[in-house]
Amino acid sequence: MIDNVQWDVDDPNTLRADIRAGQDGRSVFFRVNQRSEENPSADRIETSEVAQIVFEGGNNGGNGNDGTGGTGGGSAAPKVKSSRTYTKWKFRPAAEAGDGPAIVAGGVLRTST
């Protein structure tokens, strides 16, 4: 469960939240560093977003800094990941969409540590 979300409409590129799953005191910081957009045709948009994700506290998946591999209850060093999200959007006229969606999107998320 995510709790205590901090996000500002005037700075939409950053988000901070506490993760209460397991009550291990973990938090996450998410920052978008780069965006791009292309319009290959009038009814299509292709977007890309590069972000940095920092997990702090808890055992961060068993990478504890207490020498026990995260099982001894010690807090882990921050874990930093980067992600890139590619999304392709297609806008369909109401007559073409029928009962379906007017906007169709497909995306790919790639992360690295």
C-alpha positions as MATLAB code, in Angstrom:
seq = 'MIDNVQWDVDDPNTLRADIRAGQDGRSVFFRVNQRSEENPSADRIETSEVAQIVFEGGNNGGNGNDGTGGTGGGSAAPKVKSSRTYTKWKFRPAAEAGDGPAIVAGGVLRTST';
ca = [
       0.000    0.000    0.000;
       1.243    3.494   -0.818;
       0.795    6.146    1.863;
       1.795    9.779    2.428;
       2.065   10.759   -1.248;
       3.812   14.090   -1.860;
       3.219   15.560   -5.321;
       2.979   19.182   -6.446;
       1.032   20.222   -9.545;
       3.596   23.026  -10.034;
       6.425   20.452  -10.126;
       4.798   17.387  -11.742;
       8.127   15.676  -12.479;
       8.680   14.493   -8.899;
       6.728   12.265   -6.539;
       7.612   10.923   -3.092;
       5.618    8.293   -1.187;
       5.871    5.799    1.667;
       5.368    2.106    0.913;
       3.607    0.381    3.774;
       3.676   -3.176    2.396;
       5.061   -5.296    5.204;
       5.434   -2.192    7.405;
       9.189   -2.111    6.759;
       9.422    1.672    6.457;
      10.317    1.859    2.784;
       9.847    5.031    0.727;
      10.124    5.789   -2.976;
      11.211    8.932   -4.811;
      10.336    9.175   -8.520;
      11.681   11.924  -10.808;
      11.142   12.329  -14.552;
      14.406   13.593  -16.048;
      13.581   13.721  -19.752;
      10.569   13.615  -22.084;
      10.138   13.526  -25.825;
       7.188   13.473  -28.207;
       6.895   12.751  -31.923;
       3.880   13.026  -34.206;
       4.427   10.546  -37.071;
       0.891   11.242  -38.396;
      -2.168   13.329  -37.527;
      -3.777   10.495  -35.542;
      -0.652    9.200  -33.737;
       1.706   10.382  -31.008;
       4.804    8.552  -29.764;
       6.194    9.547  -26.362;
       9.226    8.618  -24.291;
       9.961    9.344  -20.628;
      13.193    8.745  -18.707;
      12.920    8.620  -14.919;
      15.027    7.926  -11.834;
      13.491    5.840   -9.043;
      15.072    5.723   -5.580;
      13.920    3.220   -2.936;
      15.002    3.998    0.631;
      14.583    2.154    3.945;
      13.349   -1.385    4.573;
      15.470   -4.197    3.211;
      14.979   -3.238   -0.464;
      14.425   -6.810   -1.521;
      17.137   -8.477    0.566;
      20.053   -6.127   -0.029;
      20.552   -5.126    3.611;
      23.745   -3.402    4.676;
      23.884   -5.279    7.958;
      25.825   -8.210    6.518;
      22.843  -10.558    6.625;
      21.596  -10.075    3.075;
      18.615   -8.101    4.330;
      17.246  -10.760    6.669;
      18.567   -9.327    9.931;
      16.229   -6.349   10.060;
      18.856   -3.775    9.120;
      18.057   -0.944    6.755;
      19.524   -1.143    3.270;
      21.413    1.509    1.385;
      19.210    3.368   -1.106;
      18.508    1.408   -4.270;
      18.534    3.520   -7.453;
      16.928    2.461  -10.720;
      16.332    4.210  -13.991;
      13.414    3.588  -16.302;
      12.414    4.510  -19.825;
       8.801    4.284  -20.916;
       7.863    4.255  -24.607;
       4.189    4.789  -25.444;
       2.404    4.887  -28.803;
      -0.989    6.610  -28.877;
      -3.613    6.326  -31.647;
      -6.688    8.537  -31.790;
      -9.737    7.025  -33.502;
     -12.748    8.961  -34.801;
     -15.995    8.181  -32.948;
     -17.404    6.397  -36.026;
     -14.347    4.111  -36.177;
     -14.214    3.524  -32.416;
     -17.895    2.514  -32.113;
     -18.378    1.227  -28.561;
     -14.612    0.925  -28.085;
     -12.118    3.497  -26.861;
     -11.411    6.638  -28.885;
      -7.774    6.595  -27.710;
      -5.732    3.399  -27.889;
      -2.245    3.184  -26.360;
       0.468    0.591  -25.994;
       3.611    0.980  -23.950;
       6.925   -0.629  -23.048;
       8.762   -0.031  -19.758;
      12.476   -0.777  -19.434;
      14.284   -0.523  -16.100;
      17.899   -0.870  -15.098;
      19.879   -0.651  -11.863;
];
